[in-house]
Amino acid sequence: MPESSRRHFLSICSALGLGNTLLPGTLFTLAAQAQSSAPAQDQKAADFPKITPEMIDAAAAIAGITLTADQKKMMLTGLTEHRDSLTAIRDLHLPNSVAPAFVFDPVPGGTVLETVRKPAILGPAPDVSINPSNSEALAFATVRELGELLRTRKITSLALTKLYLARLRNYDPTLHFVITYTEDRALKQAATADAEIAAGKYRGPLHGIPWGAKDLLAVKGYPTTWGAAGFETQSFDYDATVVQRLDAAGAVLIAKTTLGALAQGDLWFGARTRNPWNPKQGSSGSSAGSASATAAGCLGFSIGTETLGSIASPSTRCGTSGLRPSFGLVPRTGAMALSWTMDKIGPICRSVEDCALVLSAIYGPDQHDLATQNAAFNWDATFEWKSLRVGYIKAAFEITPPKPDAKDSEKQSYARRLYDAKFANAALDVLRSMDITLTPVEVPKFPFDEIVPVLEAEGAAAFDDLTRSGRDTLLTGQKDYDWPNTFRVARFYSAVDYIQAMRARTLAIAKMNEFFANFDVIVTTSGGTQLAATNLTGQPAIIVPNGIRGNDAPPATHNVEDDDDNAGGPGTPTSITFLGPLYSEARLAAFARAYQEKTGFHKLHPKLS
């Protein structure tokens, strides 16, 4: 999740008092301030002081309620029992892999899903004119192009794997996009792929393609660090489902890529991952290394995850094509949990077609992630996309000038947005030139941002032991918007408030279902209200490059190299986003691919020294 988004949402929560909590969790926390010296993870009910009316007053103030003396007296026994029950649950030491006993379902009643799986239709093979000895051209080729070279045995997987490993090692000291190399595993997989292809046992377009996994996916025999200090040596004795499925497709895992600590931003325990277009900037995140390494021509493709912008934001910053699938399309088994009701796994590639090929290999139920839907993704590169109904979020393409007495920072922000609006509106012009009728629409008026604290509450539960043990102080980021502080704040968000927010989410799902009722595709800029709305209600998004800012672009937002909000400026990528109804990824990808082929922006790549 991008740091700027976290700041925005936290400021909203603070301004609107969305920390409302009720009482046992709050009292537990308040009482902890006067507790014994026993380590937090070892505390028992007897370690905590007796709950007093004064404690209830303090908790009630946080909850925003008023209690009489008689009410407080009546509550004492029940609150003590509730607090004591918390210690019993904490004594279970629940691992991150244990999901709650509920499943979030974004599908509105009456929706009929396509469930019949069909073989992918790839369309004509690309005319690959790349000279196999041209390592730079190979490095930035698409999966579809590399797959054709491998299929026709013009290159070998072993040679391609070594090429990408060498590039990773060459550019990692500058871009910081690798946590762990999986070289031994990769070389064995590549040799197997070459032998199978030579024997006529071609598995498909991913066979022999080197790729990178965001390091929250478990890979047997290697660390899975979650990008977080204190977890550097953590490992699991199994492979994530997505890893298993890419193994089955013949893809070659060569590295575990960086993510901001516990899936926040681009700052991990080793460094800040960099934007290959401007290494003075971070890559954004949290799928930081996946986007950076793919954009830099150091992987054939990569896997990222998104909870609230973690595929969209780094794809925008680094100029890659990212596909955030519908919630529940790809199983998350073996992946770190941040939010059980919002986490999604998807591909980050150099082209939309590549994203479709990868998604074809990884989607579908696995019998473990109970939130996975039995919905089909039937990729058809020949689909007639001109039949689709297309809208665009009108407000996203309009820039309101600041007031005459606005601060200089506001005027500078306006100048940047105005400049970028040229790229966004040019995208609409291109679509119209493709004989697409664009209908203006507006995102429903609804407090989407105010529901976001459910993410923070789920994250705080997922990392409960981290907070209570005090090991959260090991994390690199320690600002007010970073996870350590956010998880502490979330402990004051009550079960009642969480459930109320989830009830509001039910209304949000209905609103967004109505929003998409008359459209197959909705075009928008890559940020704004739609980002929270679609992540909360589960719709898919495809983010594609939309041109490079020229030398006349306003300067980057900050000149400080390590500032986490340093973005934009001359020579950096812009993006456009295509949204679709739930589980409509195949149609959406066909449309986005047509736009990409018309513009060719995905063929541009950073000039690395």
ABEGO torsion letter per residue (X at the ends): XBAAAAAAAAAAAAAAGAABBBAAAAAAAAAAAABBABBAAABBAAABBBBBAAAAAAAAAAAGBBBBAAAAAAAAAAAAAAAAAAAAAAAAGBBAABBBABBBBABBBGBBBBABBBBBBAEBBBBBABBAABAAAAAABBAAAAAAAAAAGABBAAAAAAAAAAAAAAAAAAAGABABBAAAAAAAAAAAAAAAAAAGBBAEAABGBBBBBBAABBBBGBBBAGGBBGAAABBBABBBAAAAAAAAAGBBBABBBBBBBGGBEABBAABBBBBAABAABBAEOABAAAAAAAAAGABABBBBBBABGAAAAAAAAAGBBBBBBBBGABBABGBBBABAAABBBBBBBABAAAAAAAAAAABEBAGABAABBBBBBBBBAABBAAABBBBBBAAAABBBBBBAABBAAAAAAAAAAAAAAAAAAAAAAAAAAAGBBBBBBBBBBBBAAAAAAAAAAAAAAAAAAAAAAGAAAABABABAABAAAAAAAAAABBAAAAAAAAAAAAAAAAAAAAAAAABABBBBBABEAAAAAAAAAGBBBBBBBAEBBBAABBBBABABAABAABBEEBGBBBBBBBBBBBGAAAAAAAAAAAAAAAAGAAABBBBBX
